[in-house]
Amino acid sequence: MATSPYFNNYNAKYDEQRLVEDLITESIQIMGFNAYYLPNNNSQARDLIYGEDPVKKFNTAFPLEMYLSSANEYMGEKEMFTKFGLEIRNQVTVIVSKRAFSQRVPPNASLSRPNEGDLIYIPFLNGSGELYEIKFTNQTKDFFMLGRKVPYYYELELEKFKYSQEVIATGVADIDSVVTDSAYTLHLNVGAGSGSYQLAEQVYYSSDNTYANATVFATVQGWTPSSNTLSVSNITGEFVDGGYILGYTSGAAYTLATFDPLASPANKESYDNEVTVTTAQPYVNNSEINPIGGL
């Protein structure tokens, strides 16, 4: 026997599906909050041999309204001690309508939906805002209501993001501050030169002072003219003493005098490179050049 042509939930007309979508979208706008979606802009493929990800780059942030569906407390394993120390694995679940995502995020082959590994910035969590990583995008939470083939909304399972030297330069100060607070930062003492470096601009070193032949890149996190100290992060390559450090946007140019690669006083992260070297020095034997040469 065929289904009824008059009463059937899976033969709904377009107008009925659109009505449900309107109600869901409006409910999120009324009861939700404003957040930011940060897609990974590095299109480099994963290393298929070792299974390693390339450095993620988050250069854009799209505003989206979302609804916090886990409204009671954080989920997941929360705070826990492991062999690596204290880890915070707070998890939350949010809902974003497909219509809002399609309208706010420019469509392309890799951004047809929120992707796992992308970031969500929720401005009110923890009192000052937190970044979360998408662990899973549930596209069937509405389970094809009224026979609709595409989802009305996405349910995103998020886990607190642990910064690991990713490039984050979205232009939103509250989001980009995670780099200033936690990134491995070198404080370069510069000598003679001219100009004034700009925050978040790219600086580079080149043997012929041209960007095309640059071998070292970094992002400016601070510039103190009174002491000629340039603080940089997201460093690619190795700076050379006496070479010019050139600002790509500002045009500033100063010679590099000295810097300590082991010291990295980030605002909210403690790096123990210098402590490790100092503590291990009495126990490390550097006299042996080839310890297995006699085998």
N, C-alpha and C positions, 0 to 999 in steps of 0.2 A: 504493500500500500504506500503510495506517495505521501509526502508530508503535506499538511494543510496549506493551501495557497493564501489563506486568510490570517491564520495565527501560527507564526513560526519565528522563533528567535534568531534563526540562522539564515533567513532570507530577507533580512531587513533592508529597506531602501537606503539610499545614500543620505537622505535627509535625517533619518533616525540615527545613523551612525555619526553624522555631523553634530546632532544635538548632544549626544553623549560626549563627544570630544569637546564641544563648547562648555559643557558643565564641568568636566574634569579640568580644563584649562583655567576656567574662571575660579574654581575652588582653590587651585594652587595659587592663583594671584591674590585671593582674599586671605587665605590661611597660611601662605608660604612666606618665604624670605628671599632677598636678593643675594645671589652668589655669583661666582665666576667659574667658568669652565676653561681649563688650560690644556689644549691639545699638545702632544709631543710633536714639535716641528722638525725633528731630525728624521729624515726619510731613509737614512742609511739602514740597510737590512741587518737583522741579527746574524751574529757569527754562527754559521751552521755547523762548524767543526767543534768549537768549544762551548757553544750555547750561550755566549756572552752578549749582552746588550751594548750597543754604542752609547756614548754619553748622550743623555736626553737633553733636549733643548726646548724650553718653554718660553716662546717669544711673544705670544698673544694671549689675551684673556677676554673671553666673551661673557658679558653679563647675562644671567639666566635666572628666572624665578624658579624656586624649588620648594618642595614640601618635605619637612623632616618627619619621616614615618616612624622612626625609633625615638619617640618623644620622652620616654621615661628616664633612661640613662644610657651611658655608653654600653655597647655590646662587645663581644669578643673576649680575648684573654686579658684585656686591660693591662695594668701594671704587673710586671713579673720579673723575677731575678733569673737570669740564665748564666751560663759560663762566660758570656760576653758582658755581663753586668746588668744594669736595670734597663729593661725594654718596655716601651709603652705601645701597646697594640690595641688602642681604643678603636672601635668600629661603630659606624653609624650607617643608617640607610636613608636615602633621600629619593624623592620622586620628581622627575622632570617630564613635562608633556612633550610628545613628539613634535607637536606644532611649534612650540617655543624653540626647541632645538633646531628645527629645520629653518625657522625664520631668522634666528640670531647667528647661527654658525654657518659660514659659507660652505655650500656643499662641494664635495669632491670625492674621489674614489675611496679615500681613507677615512673620511669623516661623515659617513652616512648615518652614524649613530655614535653615542659616547663610547670610546674605546677603553678597554682595560689598559692600565698603565698611565692614562691621562690623569690630571689633577683637578680637584674641586676645592675652591677656597670658600669656607663658610665664615663670614665675618664676625659672628657673635659667640662662637664656641670658645670656651676657655677664657672668656672675657675680652680677649684681644684678637680673636680670629685664628683659624687653624687651616692648614693645608691637608687634604686627604687624597689618597690615591685610589682610583677605581680598581677594585679587585674583580668585580663581576657585574655585567650589565644584563639584567633580567628583562627580556623582551616579550615574555609571555605571561606576565603577571595578570593582565586582564583576560587572558585565555580566550582570545578571539571573540570578544563580546559582540553579539549581533552579527556574527559572521564576517567581521572586518579582518582583512588579511594582514594588515600592518598594525602595530601596537598603537594604542591611544597614548601611552606614556611608557617611560623607562624607569625601572626601579634599580638604583645604583647602590651596590654594596661597597662601602668605603672603609679604608683603614688609614689611621694617622700616618702621614707621610714622614719618612725619615730622610732628611737631606743628606745626599752623598755626592756633593760636588757637581750636581747638575747645573746647567746654565738656565737661570731664571731671570729674564729681562722683559717683563710685560709692559712696563710703563706705569703700573699701579703700585704706588709706594708701599702699601701695606703688604702686598704679596712679595715684592722684590726685596723687602727687608730680611727675608730668611737667608739670603745670600750674605748680606752685611753682618748678620748675627752669627752665622754658622759656618761660612765658607773658609777653607784654608786660604789665609791671606798673607801675602808678603809685604813687608814695609820697606820700601826701597829708599835709600838715602841718595838723593841726586845732587849733582853739582851745578856747573854753569849751564845756563840755558835761558829760555824766554817763554812767555805765555803762561796760561793757567789751564790746567786739566779740568775737564768737566766730569761730574759724577756719572757713572754708568757708561761712559764712553769707552771705546776700544783703543788701547794703546798697543804699539808694536815696535819691534826692533828689526832693522834690516841693515845688511852690510853696506848697501848703497843708499840708505835712507828712503827707499821707495816701498810703497805698500805691496806692489806686485811681487817683490822679492823678499818679503818679510818672512822670518823664520820663528819669531816669538810673538805671541799674542796674549793679551790679558784684558781684564775689565777693571776700570777704576772704581774703587770703593771709598776712597778718601784722598784728599789733597790738602796738605798743610804747608802753605808758602813760607810761613815764619821759620820752619825747621827744614824746609825742602824735603818733606817726607811724602812719598807717593805710595798709597796702599792699593794693592791690586789682588784680584782673585781670578778664578777660572783661567789658570795659566796654562798655555800650550807652548812647549819649548823651554829653553833655558837662557836667561838673561846673561849678557856679557859685560863685565866691568869695563867702564870707559866708553861703552856704546851709547848711542842716542836712543832715548825712549820717546817715541813720537805719538802725539795724540791724533787720532784719525779725524775727529770732529773739530776739536779746538785748534789744532795745528801747533800745540805746545811741544817744545823739544828741549830736553835736558839730558845731560850725560849721567850715566849711572856711576855712583861712587862706590858704595858698599851696601850689602844686605846680608842678613843671617837667614839662610833657608830653613833652619831648624826652629826658629822662633816664629810662632803664629798666634798672637793673642787675639783670637776672635772674640766677639762680644759675649756669646752664649755657649761656646764650645771650647773645651780644653783639649788641646793637642799636646801629646807627650813625646814628640820627636826628640826634643833636646834632653828631656829627662832620661829617655831610653838610652841615648848615646852616652850620656855622662855616667849612668849607672853601669852600663855594660863594658865601658872602656877598660876597667881593671881585669876583666875576665876574658876579653877577646884577644886571641893571639894573631897578630898581623905579620909575624915574621915568616910564616910558612906561605910560600907562593903557590905551590902545587901539591896539596895534601895527598893526592892519589897518584902521583907521578911514578911511584915505585911499584905499582901494581902491574 
